[in-house]
Amino acid sequence: MLRFLTLATATIVLSSTLAACGLAETGAAAAAGGASEVQQASQAKATEERVKKQVEAAVQQTTDRQHAAEAESQ
């Protein structure tokens, strides 16, 4: 009977330990996923800013060419 209780206790402890490891891995994966999402959002914001600057530069260049063309025609 004592041997059975010892085995049962060892099994419960081992099962609990393995379950806790799984939970820890799940938590770590969730944290890593959250960090990845933050990094992606940061990169998206940087890309958005870069595109805005490129559009503004293109608009300015077009405006400058129009003014130069008008000045030449007068």
N, CA, C and O of each residue as an XYZ file, in Angstrom:
296
protein
N       0.827     -1.192      0.000
C       0.000      0.000      0.000
C       0.872      1.257      0.000
O       0.581      2.227     -0.700
N       1.938      1.226      0.788
C       2.834      2.377      0.856
C       3.487      2.635     -0.495
O       3.646      3.783     -0.910
N       3.862      1.560     -1.173
C       4.478      1.709     -2.493
C       3.491      2.338     -3.471
O       3.878      3.187     -4.274
N       2.230      1.938     -3.416
C       1.202      2.506     -4.289
C       1.040      3.998     -4.040
O       0.961      4.785     -4.983
N       0.991      4.392     -2.753
C       0.859      5.810     -2.425
C       2.075      6.611     -2.910
O       1.930      7.737     -3.385
N       3.245      6.037     -2.791
C       4.464      6.697     -3.246
C       4.428      6.888     -4.760
O       4.742      7.966     -5.263
N       4.045      5.841     -5.480
C       3.939      5.942     -6.939
C       2.860      6.941     -7.350
O       3.052      7.724     -8.281
N       1.735      6.910     -6.656
C       0.653      7.834     -6.977
C       1.089      9.279     -6.734
O       0.802     10.159     -7.545
N       1.774      9.522     -5.632
C       2.263     10.866     -5.316
C       3.288     11.320     -6.355
O       3.257     12.461     -6.817
N       4.194     10.414     -6.715
C       5.211     10.753     -7.714
C       4.565     11.062     -9.057
O       4.993     11.983     -9.753
N       3.556     10.312     -9.423
C       2.848     10.539    -10.682
C       2.151     11.894    -10.681
O       2.194     12.619    -11.675
N       1.517     12.230     -9.580
C       0.824     13.522     -9.472
C       1.820     14.674     -9.547
O       1.583     15.663    -10.241
N       2.930     14.542     -8.833
C       3.948     15.599     -8.848
C       4.520     15.753    -10.248
O       4.674     16.874    -10.732
N       4.834     14.647    -10.901
C       5.392     14.695    -12.249
C       4.398     15.298    -13.232
O       4.773     16.112    -14.076
N       3.154     14.910    -13.128
C       2.120     15.451    -14.007
C       1.950     16.947    -13.801
O       1.808     17.698    -14.766
N       1.963     17.375    -12.565
C       1.827     18.799    -12.259
C       3.002     19.596    -12.815
O       2.832     20.697    -13.340
N       4.193     19.023    -12.689
C       5.385     19.690    -13.194
C       5.317     19.841    -14.705
O       5.612     20.909    -15.243
N       4.933     18.784    -15.379
C       4.834     18.845    -16.840
C       3.735     19.807    -17.280
O       3.900     20.525    -18.266
N       2.645     19.827    -16.575
C       1.556     20.751    -16.909
C       2.014     22.187    -16.712
O       1.696     23.053    -17.526
N       2.746     22.449    -15.655
C       3.249     23.802    -15.399
C       4.216     24.227    -16.492
O       4.211     25.390    -16.897
N       5.044     23.312    -16.977
C       5.971     23.636    -18.064
C       5.201     24.031    -19.315
O       5.571     24.975    -20.013
N       4.139     23.308    -19.590
C       3.315     23.638    -20.753
C       2.696     25.009    -20.628
O       2.636     25.766    -21.596
N       2.237     25.327    -19.430
C       1.651     26.648    -19.217
C       2.696     27.743    -19.353
O       2.415     28.814    -19.891
N       3.883     27.478    -18.871
C       4.955     28.466    -18.986
C       5.304     28.697    -20.446
O       5.524     29.836    -20.858
N       5.358     27.628    -21.236
C       5.656     27.765    -22.659
C       4.565     28.553    -23.366
O       4.851     29.388    -24.225
N       3.321     28.289    -23.004
C       2.214     29.022    -23.609
C       2.306     30.501    -23.285
O       2.096     31.345    -24.155
N       2.619     30.818    -22.041
C       2.767     32.218    -21.642
C       3.920     32.888    -22.353
O       3.812     34.041    -22.768
N       5.023     32.177    -22.497
C       6.190     32.734    -23.202
C       5.865     32.956    -24.666
O       6.266     33.967    -25.243
N       5.151     32.032    -25.270
C       4.781     32.183    -26.682
C       3.849     33.381    -26.865
O       3.979     34.133    -27.831
N       2.918     33.552    -25.941
C       2.005     34.697    -26.032
C       2.763     36.012    -25.887
O       2.486     36.975    -26.601
N       3.708     36.049    -24.970
C       4.498     37.263    -24.785
C       5.335     37.552    -26.013
O       5.448     38.705    -26.430
N       5.925     36.517    -26.599
C       6.727     36.705    -27.813
C       5.838     37.170    -28.960
O       6.244     38.021    -29.752
N       4.639     36.622    -29.055
C       3.702     37.048    -30.097
C       3.306     38.493    -29.922
O       3.186     39.229    -30.902
N       3.101     38.908    -28.696
C       2.748     40.307    -28.427
C       3.881     41.243    -28.802
O       3.648     42.314    -29.362
N       5.111     40.842    -28.492
C       6.269     41.667    -28.847
C       6.404     41.760    -30.358
O       6.756     42.813    -30.890
N       6.126     40.667    -31.047
C       6.191     40.656    -32.506
C       5.157     41.605    -33.100
O       5.446     42.318    -34.061
N       3.964     41.618    -32.536
C       2.912     42.516    -33.018
C       3.294     43.971    -32.798
O       3.026     44.819    -33.650
N       3.912     44.265    -31.673
C       4.359     45.631    -31.400
C       5.420     46.042    -32.413
O       5.401     47.162    -32.923
N       6.340     45.133    -32.700
C       7.395     45.434    -33.676
C       6.790     45.647    -35.062
O       7.202     46.560    -35.778
N       5.836     44.831    -35.444
C       5.189     44.990    -36.746
C       4.453     46.320    -36.829
O       4.495     46.987    -37.863
N       3.784     46.711    -35.761
C       3.077     47.989    -35.747
C       4.066     49.142    -35.872
O       3.794     50.124    -36.563
N       5.197     49.028    -35.215
C       6.224     50.059    -35.287
C       6.773     50.172    -36.709
O       6.970     51.276    -37.218
N       7.016     49.038    -37.338
C       7.509     49.043    -38.715
C       6.468     49.605    -39.669
O       6.812     50.322    -40.610
N       5.205     49.291    -39.439
C       4.136     49.812    -40.286
C       4.052     51.334    -40.161
O       3.848     52.031    -41.154
N       4.207     51.836    -38.962
C       4.176     53.288    -38.739
C       5.344     53.957    -39.468
O       5.169     55.005    -40.090
N       6.523     53.360    -39.396
C       7.694     53.915    -40.074
C       7.493     53.899    -41.585
O       7.863     54.851    -42.272
N       6.917     52.834    -42.097
C       6.643     52.739    -43.538
C       5.634     53.796    -43.953
O       5.782     54.424    -45.002
N       4.615     53.993    -43.136
C       3.597     55.009    -43.428
C       4.226     56.398    -43.491
O       3.924     57.176    -44.395
N       5.086     56.705    -42.549
C       5.752     58.011    -42.536
C       6.635     58.187    -43.773
O       6.660     59.258    -44.379
N       7.359     57.129    -44.141
C       8.238     57.201    -45.307
C       7.425     57.427    -46.585
O       7.824     58.223    -47.435
N       6.304     56.745    -46.727
C       5.455     56.911    -47.906
C       4.867     58.317    -47.946
O       4.797     58.928    -49.013
N       4.441     58.838    -46.789
C       3.904     60.202    -46.745
C       4.944     61.203    -47.229
O       4.626     62.113    -47.995
N       6.186     61.036    -46.784
C       7.252     61.946    -47.201
C       7.514     61.835    -48.699
O       7.759     62.842    -49.362
N       7.465     60.625    -49.232
C       7.673     60.432    -50.659
C       6.558     61.086    -51.468
O       6.818     61.698    -52.505
N       5.318     60.960    -50.999
C       4.181     61.584    -51.688
C       4.314     63.100    -51.637
O       4.105     63.775    -52.645
N       4.660     63.639    -50.477
C       4.829     65.083    -50.351
C       5.937     65.586    -51.276
O       5.801     66.646    -51.887
N       7.025     64.838    -51.381
C       8.124     65.229    -52.263
C       7.678     65.196    -53.722
O       8.040     66.079    -54.499
N       6.897     64.187    -54.098
C       6.400     64.094    -55.476
C       5.457     65.244    -55.791
O       5.511     65.809    -56.883
N       4.592     65.595    -54.847
C       3.665     66.715    -55.050
C       4.444     68.024    -55.197
O       4.138     68.849    -56.059
N       5.447     68.198    -54.348
C       6.266     69.413    -54.415
C       7.007     69.492    -55.749
O       7.094     70.564    -56.348
N       7.529     68.386    -56.207
C       8.252     68.353    -57.477
C       7.309     68.705    -58.634
O       7.683     69.454    -59.536
N       6.103     68.169    -58.603
C       5.119     68.471    -59.647
C       4.755     69.946    -59.623
O       4.651     70.586    -60.670
N       4.562     70.481    -58.427
C       4.228     71.908    -58.297
C       5.366     72.779    -58.827
O       5.121     73.755    -59.537
N       6.592     72.435    -58.491
C       7.750     73.187    -58.970
C       7.833     73.151    -60.490
O       8.119     74.172    -61.115
N       7.587     71.996    -61.091
C       7.631     71.884    -62.566
C       6.527     72.718    -63.199
O       6.749     73.355    -64.229
N       5.341     72.724    -62.598
C       4.248     73.520    -63.139
C       4.586     75.005    -63.099
O       4.329     75.730    -64.059
N       5.156     75.450    -62.002
C       5.534     76.861    -61.878
C       6.628     77.221    -62.891
O       6.607     78.301    -63.483
N       7.581     76.301    -63.082
C       8.645     76.549    -64.052
C       8.073     76.597    -65.457
O       8.496     77.430    -66.257
N       7.136     75.741    -65.776
C       6.522     75.724    -67.107
C       5.722     76.998    -67.327
O       5.743     77.555    -68.425
N       5.016     77.471    -66.303
C       4.242     78.707    -66.428
C       5.159     79.901    -66.619
O       4.851     80.808    -67.392
N       6.281     79.903    -65.919
C       7.233     81.014    -66.031
C       7.849     81.042    -67.425
O       8.071     82.121    -67.973
N       8.128     79.888    -68.006
C       8.705     79.831    -69.343
C       7.703     80.285    -70.405
O       8.089     80.896    -71.402
N       6.445     79.994    -70.199
C       5.423     80.326    -71.206
C       5.075     81.812    -71.208
O       4.456     82.286    -72.160
N       5.444     82.548    -70.189
C       5.094     83.954    -70.134
C       6.122     84.832    -70.741
O       5.956     86.052    -70.765
